[in-house]
Amino acid sequence: MRVSALHTYPIKGCRRIDHDRAVVEPWGLVGDRRWMIIDSDGAQVTQRDVARLALLRAVPAGTGLELSFPGSEPLLVAQPTPDPAVTSTLWGRITMAATAAGPDADALLSKELDRDVRLVWMDDPASRRPVEPEYSLPTDRVSFADGFPLLLTNSASLDRLNDWIAESGSDEGPLPMARFRPNVVVDGATPFAEDDWLGRRLRIGTLVFRVAKPCGRCVVTTTDQETGDRGREPLRTLARYRNVDQQLLFGTNLIPDTVGEIGVGDPVEVLDRFRDPLDLS
């Protein structure tokens, strides 16, 4: 197996950035989901709420970001001086301090998303948010990602999923991997081999990761990441073939054991078990 693609998403919910190489920190790839959009109550705003967010380009510029939507002038947003005075909320239950990006970013995003929103930045991932304790060590941390530092997907699993979609007669396939918004994509495995990696470690290049938990998918996967349009796939097909305890599974979550750099082309090796596997029967 080898790494075939690497991606980050500077703002939670924004368009992906492709990388040949990426630095792994304890809380994920450098620059991945350190920024998030919140509403007037401090709650997360993602593609679940606003499909148009898929069209937001957030490109690193110095220590800040350059933001743009199709047809809009780019806006340079400087990385703010750490001032964690904003309370942000994920999933209605996880609260953490964040730093406001400033009124210019808020104005652009509010206009383009047609709602009152703010952009915030996580200044210190090391102290802000632990990973779900059931699947992690007390020292594990994560950024504004849904739950874990990295998401890995398997090209062969997508091929099998697209076969199922075609067999169903749906005209929505084949779907690209972008629908699943992974950080790491691997080639050379069998379809859904990742199920057997749960509770084991992976070596990617020279770094080691724990395979913590399968990824349950949501409406974001039905959103065309190029247009923002929504359909019914892949959730309709995942519900037929990959429904485990009411979770529609595709991909798996990783937690770094070591930090450093990984790259496209790096070998991927399944290592020892660190805990009993989850029951995916």
C-alpha positions, 0 to 999 in steps of 0.5 A: 500500500502507498499514499496516493493523496494528501489533503487539508481544509484550512477552514472547517467545511471549506474546499480542500488543498492538495499536497505532495507532502504534509507535516503531521502534528499531534492534532493533525496535518499542519494547517488542517481545520485550525479555523472555523465558522460559527453563528451568532450563538457560537455554534459551528457552521459547516457544509451540513448547514450550508452546502455553498461552503464547499465553494469557499477557497481558503489558501494559506498566505503567510501565517494567515489565509486568502479567502475567496468564493467564485466571482468574489475578490480575494480577501487576505485575513491575517492570523490574529493575535491570540485572544481566546475571548470567543466561545465556540461550540461543536455538536452543541456540547463541546465548547472551547475558546477561540480567537476572532478573525476580524470584521472583514472576514465576518462580512465576506462570509456572512454575505456569501453564506447569507447568514450572520456568521463569524470566523474564528481561529484555534490558537493553541490546539495543545490545550483546547480540545481532547479527542473522544476519551473512549478512543484515545489517550488523555494526551491526544488533541484535535483541532476543529475537525469533526472528532479525530486528527486525521481521516484516511480513506481507501481508493479500493473502497471507493471503487467498490462503492461506485460499483454498488451505486452503478448496480443500483441504477443511480445516475449520480455515480461514479463519485470522486473521493473529494466527497469524503473529505479525507486527509490521507488516501491510500492505494493498493489495499483491498476494498474495505480493508480498513475495517480490519485495521481498527485497533491496530497501528499503521506506519505511513512513511516513518510515522506511526498512527493508531486506527481509532474509529471508523467514520460515520458519514453524513449529508456532506458526502452528498454535496458536489464539492465543485458546485455545492449541489446536493444529491442522494448518493452515497448515503443511499447506497451506504445505507444498504451495504455499510450500515453498522449500528445506524452509522453509515461507514466509509473511511477510518480515523487516525491519531498520530503516535509520532510526528514529522512528515508524510508524502504521496508515495510513502509506503503504508504498513499495518502494524501491531494491535493496541486494543481489541477491535470494534465489532463491525459485523 
